[in-house]
């Protein structure tokens, strides 16, 4: 089963440094249609504005790290967001959305900071701890797919913009008969979403089950922020 794209592309192509982009109508995905619901597709958009500052709500499962809901600290941001503290230095992760062993997607904004020669690492994941993660790795100037901390595919990341919001979109589409496709898109907030994914991986089978996830490793000692998280998933068969 294929899922609807998280965003609709509506404007002409524009050339930006290192990437060919399409403009993005930055609106939340629509509610699942009757056909989506019949196929078992679920969708959730998380803004964190309805949560009190402090610990995450019980619906989120923190794997490790210091996550909290905070008030946005200006720079054009309003409302509340989720922050990974700069300490302790651990691979911080939290599970969101529902569990799936089939088609799924996660879209989120992430902001992280460089300090001197120290760079953070941040990303999103699907299908639990054994599934794919899409990660920004500015210390290596790369965007990567990782599974169980092993890089399985990478592409160049040009000119990491410290302190700026990035959009990360990770998708898994397909079925056991025709195969599976994993795609990753990365772009700066306010810019246009790339027409083509920065990473694309073909799989014959998909043998993982689990929830979507947010990840941050504060190697620079600075906070890592997440906001406007959208998750789509199909319930395990």
N, C-alpha and C positions, 0 to 999 in steps of 0.2 A: 504493500500500500504506500502510495506517495502522499505527502502532506502539502497543504498550501504553504507558499512562502510566508515567512514572518512579516515581510514588508512588500509593498507593491512598488515596482519601478515605474516612474512616470515621466522622466525628463531626459533630454538629449545627453549623449555621451560627452564627457569632458576629460582631457588629459591632465593628470596631476603627477608630480614627481614619483617615478617608480611604479605607478599603477594606472590602469585605465579604469575610470569610475563611471557609474551611473548615479544620477541624483536620486534621492530617497525621500519618499513621503513618510516622514517620521511620525507615524501613528501606531498605536497598539494594534495587535492583530485582532480581527473581529472575533466575536463569539463563535464557537464551533457550529457548523450547519447541521441540519438533521442528518445528512449523509455522513458527516464527520462523526456524529454521536453514534450512529448505527454501526460505524466501523470501529468504534471504541476509542476515538480520539478525544483526549482531554486537553484542556488549556488553562493556564493560570498566569496572570500578570501580577507581579509583586512590586509595589512601590514603596513599602515600608512606612508610608505616611500614617497608616492606621494603627501603628504599633507605638507603644510608649518608649521613650529613650531608655536604654539599658540593655538587659539581656534579650537575646532573640526569643521569639515566641516558641512554644513547645513543638509546633509543627516543623520546625527546622532542627536537623540533627547535626550538631557540631562534632566533627571528627577529631579535630585538634585545633589549637590556636585560640586567640582571644578576640571573639566577634562581639560586636555590640551595635545597637541602633543609636544613631546620633542625629542631632539637628544639623542640617547643611550649613556649612561655614562660609556662605557668601560666594563670590566669584560667579554670580548669575544663577547659583543653585538655590532652590527653595525646598522646604519640606524636610524629610528625613531619609537617611541612607544607612547602609551597613558598612561598618569599618572593621578592618583587621588591624589590631594594634601593632606598633613597631616592635614590640617585645611581648612574649619571648620569640626568638628566632626559630620558628618551626614551620613546617609545611602546613599551613592553616587551611582547613577545608570544612565546608558545611553542605549538607544535602538539602535540596529543595524539590518541590513538585512531587509527582507520583512515580512509582516504580514501573519500569518498562523493559521488555526484552525484544522490542521491535522498533519501528520508526519513532524518532524522537528529535527534539530540537531545544536549544537554549540560546537565548539572546540576552546580553547584559552589558551595561556600561561599567567600565573599570578605570580607576585613576590611581596612579602610583608615582613615586618620586625617586629620582636619582640623588645621591649624596656623594659628591666627589667621584671616585671611581667605583662606587658601590651601586649596583642596580637591583631593583626588585624583580620578582617574577610573579606573574598573575595569569589566571585563566579560568576557563569554564570546562565542565565535563558532563558526560552522559553515561548512563548505564552503570552507575556505582563506581566502586574503587577499581574494578578491573576493566572499565570501559575507556574510551578515548577522552583525552583532555586536549583542548586547544589553548596554548599558552604563549604569552609574550615573554621572550627571553632576551631582553635588551643587552645583557652582558655579552651575549654571543651575536647580537644583532640579528636575531632570528625569531620567526614565528614557528611553532612546532606542534605536531601531534605527538602526544606521549601516552604510553600505557604502562602502568606500574613503574613509573619513574624512568622508563626507557624511551628515548626518542625514536619514533618509528618513521617520521618524515619531517622535513624542515624546509623553510623558505626564508629569503632575506627580509629583515625588518630594517627599513631605512630611517635614520634620524629619529630615534625614540624621543617623543615629546614628553619630557618629565613634567608631572603635575597637570597634564591635560587628560580629558576623558577620551577613552577609546571604546568603540563598540566591538564586541566579540560575538560571533554567531557560529555555533557548531550544530551540524545537522547529520542525522543518520536516516537514510531512506532506502527502501527496497524490500525484498522478501527472500526466502530461502530458495525459491525456484529460479529467480532471475539474478540473484546476487544483491549485494549491499554497497551503497556509496556513502562515504563519510566526507563531508565538506566543511571547510572553515573559512569564514570571512572576517577581516579585521579592517577597521577604518576609524579615523578620528571623528569625534563628535563635531557636527557642523559641516563636515565634508560629505561627499557622496559615497554611497555604498559601491564597492567594486562589482562590475558585471560578472566577473569570473572569480571563483574562490581562490584564495591565496594557497590553499592546500586542498587536495582531493585524493582520496584513497579508495580503491575498489577492494571489496571482500567477497569471498565465495559464501562464507557463513558468518553468522553473528551468534556467539555463544556466551552472552553476558546478560545479566539482569540487574537493574538497580535504578536509583534516582539520579536526577541531574545534580550538578554541584558547582560551587564557587571555590576558587583556590587562590591563595596568596602567600608568598614567602617573602617577608620583609628584610631581605639581605641588606638594604640600605639603612635599616633602623627607623624608617618612616612608615606611617600608616598606609594602608591600601584600602580604597573605597569601592563599593559596588552600589549600583542603583538601577532602577527600571528593568527588572529581571522578568523575562517572559519564558515560560516553559510549555512545551507541547509533548505529549507522550501517549502511547497506546498501552493499555493495561496488559500485563503478561497473560499469554494464552495458557 
